[in-house]
């Protein structure tokens, strides 16, 4: 057998044939194709136990997910030209959906480019590579982005902890052109400045954009609390669309300075206040101060990053929602989210309902949301569906 083939054990090709693109190390026939014989990121052909071709991609013997399929067309393996082709397809979708050039351009597996994320801030591109196979194609990635979009700057934000699982170093690097200290974007007619180099992840959370649009109809004339505010994506937009007063809470001083900057940028600084602190601590204090809000938004970081964190993380989500409900006014609206893949949609709704009963509140589910269409879900890869957002009303009681 050719040294660039990776053979699966009998019965482990079913998920791959169904459309999933990950191969786990325990699915490989290591007697026929020893994983230690491959280099991290090396291109491979994936075959089943009978040597029937399944696809081509790349391998990393150091990772639990030891290989990823990139192409199911034998004539078009991972290459510079395939990168360009996939980028053009991804761009075509975003241009169809978005009037302005502010979105996630590439969402890994869902766009046929596992290990690659690209966020667009007009002519600035912020790129994150999470796998050895895509890291090996780094120069080709830059060339493909330049060919398809001719950006003014490309920044690598390769400082995510997930790279450790692939044995990759963390770094932030200007890969091409000029990268500004602050980049600007627009969402629902509201302007924001973000730090592409120092901001969280790739600078902005585009995945919640559709849910923030849905939020706008609930906030006019209301008193709003934005927990885990980061740069004020929810709170500043609420103020810009008619909220009477907004309090943004975040533990980061830099993030809250960003909130104030973005509020000033949109002329709503008189209606946006900030409070620094952990969401749990601030919510506890607000309850003690007998503060009440008409709309409470909870958009925390992932409390369940790994399956083994499920018990502790689920308890954290329940506690956060319970505390959010305790500062919500009569007939108020709770907007609550989870970006933890290991917490299912029904699980989140159940724990919010439990939080409601614990606080003697009856709830109505008004609408629910997921990540926006620039973060498309691959039907065969459940891991690509991670974001859940619920809009719930507290039913008034006599």
C-alpha positions in Angstrom: 0.0 0.0 0.0 1.2 3.5 -0.8 2.7 5.4 2.2 0.2 8.3 1.6 -2.9 6.2 2.2 -4.6 5.9 5.5 -6.8 2.8 6.0 -9.8 2.6 8.3 -10.8 -0.4 10.3 -13.8 -2.4 9.2 -17.1 -0.7 9.9 -15.6 2.8 10.6 -16.3 4.1 7.1 -20.1 4.5 7.6 -19.9 7.9 9.3 -17.5 9.1 6.6 -19.7 7.9 3.8 -22.6 9.7 5.4 -20.7 13.0 5.1 -18.6 13.5 8.2 -15.0 14.5 7.6 -13.2 13.6 10.8 -11.3 10.4 11.4 -10.4 9.5 14.9 -7.1 7.7 15.8 -9.0 4.6 17.1 -10.7 4.2 13.7 -7.4 3.7 11.8 -6.0 0.3 10.9 -2.6 1.0 12.4 -1.3 -2.5 11.4 -1.7 -1.6 7.7 -1.0 2.1 8.0 0.8 3.0 11.2 0.0 6.6 12.3 3.6 7.2 13.5 4.7 6.8 9.8 3.0 10.1 8.9 4.1 13.7 9.5 1.8 16.2 11.0 -0.2 17.9 8.2 0.8 15.4 5.6 -1.7 14.9 2.7 -3.3 11.5 2.6 -5.8 9.4 0.7 -8.4 7.8 3.1 -9.5 4.3 2.2 -11.8 1.8 3.9 -10.7 -1.7 5.1 -11.1 -3.0 1.5 -9.0 -0.2 0.1 -12.0 1.5 -1.5 -11.2 5.2 -1.8 -13.2 7.5 0.5 -11.6 10.9 0.1 -8.4 12.9 0.4 -7.3 15.2 3.1 -4.5 15.5 5.7 -3.3 13.6 8.7 -1.9 14.5 12.1 -0.7 11.5 14.2 -0.4 13.7 17.3 -4.2 14.5 17.5 -7.2 12.5 18.6 -8.8 13.7 15.4 -6.0 12.2 13.4 -7.3 13.0 9.9 -9.7 15.3 8.1 -11.2 14.8 4.6 -11.1 17.9 2.4 -12.2 16.5 -0.9 -14.4 13.6 -2.2 -13.4 14.3 -5.8 -10.4 12.2 -6.6 -9.4 14.6 -9.3 -9.3 17.6 -7.0 -7.3 17.0 -3.8 -6.3 19.7 -1.4 -4.2 22.2 -3.4 -3.8 25.9 -4.0 -6.4 25.8 -6.8 -8.9 23.9 -4.5 -8.5 26.6 -1.9 -9.3 29.3 -4.4 -12.3 27.4 -5.6 -13.7 26.8 -2.1 -13.1 30.5 -1.2 -15.1 31.6 -4.2 -18.0 29.4 -3.3 -17.9 30.7 0.3 -17.7 34.3 -0.9 -20.7 33.7 -3.3 -22.9 32.7 -0.4 -21.9 35.7 1.8 -22.4 38.2 -1.1 -25.9 36.8 -1.6 -26.8 37.2 2.0 -25.0 40.3 3.2 -25.2 43.9 1.9 -22.0 44.9 3.7 -18.7 43.1 3.8 -18.8 42.2 7.5 -19.1 38.5 8.2 -17.4 35.1 8.7 -16.1 34.3 5.2 -15.0 30.7 6.0 -16.4 28.5 8.7 -14.1 25.4 8.6 -15.7 22.1 7.7 -19.0 23.7 6.7 -17.2 25.6 3.9 -15.2 22.5 2.9 -12.0 23.9 4.5 -11.5 22.1 7.8 -9.1 23.9 10.1 -9.6 27.3 8.5 -11.6 30.3 9.8 -11.7 33.7 8.1 -13.5 36.8 9.4 -14.0 39.7 7.1 -13.8 43.4 8.1 -14.3 44.9 4.7 -10.7 44.8 3.2 -9.1 43.4 6.3 -9.2 39.6 6.8 -8.5 37.9 10.2 -7.5 34.3 9.8 -7.4 31.4 12.3 -5.8 28.1 11.5 -6.5 25.2 13.9 -5.0 22.1 12.3 -1.5 21.0 11.2 -2.8 20.2 7.7 -4.0 23.8 7.1 -0.9 25.2 8.8 1.1 23.3 6.2 -0.9 25.2 3.5 -0.3 28.6 5.1 1.3 30.2 2.1 -1.3 28.8 -0.2 -4.0 30.2 2.1 -2.5 33.7 1.9 -2.2 33.5 -1.8 -5.7 32.3 -2.3 -7.2 35.0 -0.1 -5.2 37.6 -2.0 -6.3 36.2 -5.4 -10.0 36.1 -4.4 -10.4 39.2 -2.4 -7.3 41.4 -2.8 -7.4 42.5 0.9 -5.5 45.5 2.3 -4.3 43.3 5.2 -4.3 39.7 6.5 -3.8 38.9 10.1 -3.2 35.5 11.6 -4.9 35.1 15.0 -3.4 31.7 15.7 -3.4 32.0 19.4 -6.4 29.8 20.2 -5.8 27.0 22.7 -7.2 24.4 20.4 -4.0 24.5 18.4 -2.3 22.7 21.3 -4.3 19.6 20.5 -2.6 19.6 17.1 0.9 20.2 18.5 1.0 23.7 17.0 2.5 26.8 18.5 0.4 29.9 19.3 1.2 33.2 17.5 -0.3 36.4 16.2 1.2 37.6 13.0 0.5 40.2 10.2 0.7 37.9 7.2 0.2 40.5 4.4 -0.5 44.2 3.9 -1.3 46.5 6.8 -3.3 45.6 9.8 -4.9 48.6 11.6 -4.9 49.0 15.4 -8.7 49.3 15.2 -10.9 47.8 12.5 -14.5 49.0 11.9 -17.6 47.1 11.1 -21.3 47.8 10.8 -24.2 45.8 12.1 -27.9 46.9 11.9 -26.7 50.4 11.0 -24.6 50.6 14.2 -20.8 51.1 13.9 -18.3 49.3 16.0 -14.5 49.4 16.4 -12.7 46.2 17.2 -9.1 45.3 17.9 -8.1 42.6 15.4 -4.8 42.0 17.2 -5.8 42.1 20.8 -9.6 41.4 20.8 -11.2 38.1 21.8 -10.7 35.3 19.3 -10.9 36.9 15.8 -12.1 40.3 17.2 -15.9 40.0 16.8 -18.6 37.4 17.3 -20.4 37.4 14.0 -22.3 34.2 14.9 -24.8 36.2 17.0 -25.5 38.8 14.4 -28.9 37.4 13.4 -30.0 37.0 17.0 -28.9 40.6 17.7 -31.2 41.7 14.9 -34.0 39.8 16.5 -33.3 41.5 19.8 -34.0 45.0 18.5 -37.8 44.8 18.6 -37.7 44.1 22.3 -35.7 47.1 23.5 -37.3 50.4 22.5 -38.0 52.5 25.6 -36.7 49.7 27.9 -34.1 49.4 30.6 -31.5 46.8 29.4 -28.8 44.7 31.1 -26.1 43.2 28.8 -24.1 40.6 30.7 -20.8 39.4 29.3 -20.9 42.5 27.1 -17.5 42.3 25.5 -17.5 45.4 23.1 -21.2 46.1 23.5 -22.5 44.2 20.4 -25.9 43.7 22.2 -26.0 46.7 24.5 -24.8 49.4 22.2 -27.2 48.2 19.5 -30.0 48.2 22.0 -29.3 51.8 22.9 -28.9 52.8 19.2 -32.3 51.3 18.5 -34.2 53.1 21.3 -33.4 51.5 24.7 -33.9 54.1 27.5 -30.8 52.9 29.4 -28.3 50.1 29.1 -25.9 48.6 31.6 -23.0 46.6 30.1 -21.2 44.2 32.4 -17.9 42.5 31.7 -14.8 41.5 33.7 -12.4 43.0 31.2 -11.3 46.7 31.5 -10.3 46.7 27.9 -13.6 45.3 26.8 -15.6 48.0 28.7 -13.3 50.7 27.3 -14.4 49.3 23.9 -18.1 49.6 25.0 -17.6 53.2 25.9 -15.8 53.9 22.6 -18.5 52.2 20.6 -21.3 54.0 22.5 -19.5 57.3 21.8 -19.1 56.4 18.1 -22.8 56.0 17.8 -23.9 59.0 19.9 -25.5 56.9 22.7 -22.9 57.4 25.4 -25.5 59.1 27.6 -27.6 55.9 27.7 -24.9 53.3 28.0 -23.2 52.7 31.4 -20.6 50.1 32.2 -19.9 48.0 35.3 -16.8 45.9 35.6 -17.0 42.5 37.2 -17.8 38.8 36.9 -21.4 38.3 35.7 -22.3 36.2 38.7 -20.9 38.7 41.2 -22.6 41.7 39.5 -25.9 40.0 39.1 -25.8 39.1 42.8 -25.0 42.8 43.7 -27.7 44.1 41.4 -30.3 41.9 43.1 -29.1 43.2 46.5 -29.5 46.7 45.2 -33.0 45.9 44.1 -32.3 46.8 40.5 -34.7 45.7 37.8 -34.4 45.5 34.0 -36.9 45.1 31.3 -34.6 43.1 29.1 -31.7 40.9 30.3 -29.2 39.5 27.8 -26.9 36.6 28.8 -24.2 35.7 26.3 -21.5 34.0 28.3 -18.4 32.2 27.1 -18.6 28.4 26.8 -19.0 26.9 30.2 -18.7 23.4 28.7 -15.6 23.2 26.5 -15.2 19.4 26.9 -17.7 16.7 27.6 -16.1 16.1 31.0 -17.1 19.7 31.9 -20.8 19.0 31.4 -21.9 18.6 35.0 -20.1 21.7 36.3 -20.9 23.7 33.2 -24.6 22.9 33.2 -24.8 24.0 36.8 -23.1 27.3 35.8 -25.7 27.9 33.0 -28.6 27.2 35.4 -27.2 29.5 38.0 -26.5 32.3 35.6 -30.0 32.1 34.1 -31.6 32.0 37.6 -29.7 35.1 38.6 -30.6 36.9 35.4 -34.3 36.1 36.0 -34.0 37.5 39.6 -33.2 41.0 38.2 -35.8 40.9 35.4 -38.9 43.1 35.8 -42.5 42.0 35.6 -43.3 41.2 31.9 -39.6 41.3 31.1 -37.7 39.5 28.4 -34.7 37.2 28.9 -32.4 36.7 26.0 -30.1 33.8 26.8 -27.4 32.0 24.8 -25.0 29.1 25.0 -22.1 28.5 22.6 -21.3 25.1 24.2 -21.7 22.3 21.7 -22.0 19.8 24.6 -25.1 21.5 25.9 -28.0 20.6 23.6 -30.7 23.0 22.6 -33.4 21.1 24.6 -31.1 20.9 27.6 -30.6 24.7 27.6 -34.3 25.3 27.4 -35.0 22.9 30.2 -32.5 24.4 32.5 -33.9 27.9 31.8 -37.4 26.6 32.6 -36.0 25.1 35.8 -34.4 28.4 36.7 -37.8 30.1 36.1 -39.6 27.7 38.5 -36.8 28.1 41.1 -37.5 31.9 41.0 -41.3 31.4 40.9 -41.4 32.8 37.3 -43.6 31.4 34.5 -41.9 31.7 31.1 -43.1 31.9 27.5 -40.7 31.0 24.7 -41.1 33.8 22.1 -38.5 32.7 19.5 -35.2 30.8 19.3 -32.1 31.3 17.2 -28.9 29.7 16.2 -25.7 30.9 14.5 -26.1 33.1 11.5 -25.9 31.8 7.9 -22.3 32.9 7.6 -21.7 30.0 10.1 -23.5 27.4 8.1 -24.3 24.0 9.7 -23.0 20.9 8.0 -26.0 18.4 8.3 -23.6 15.4 8.6 -21.3 17.2 11.2 -23.3 18.0 14.4 -20.3 19.7 15.9 -20.8 22.6 13.5 -24.2 23.4 15.2 -23.1 24.9 18.5 -25.0 28.2 19.2 -28.4 28.3 20.9 -30.3 31.5 21.7 -33.7 31.8 23.3 -36.0 34.8 23.8 -38.3 34.2 26.7 -40.9 36.4 28.3 -41.7 36.4 32.0 -45.5 36.0 32.2 -47.0 38.7 34.5 -48.8 37.4 37.5 -51.4 39.1 39.7 
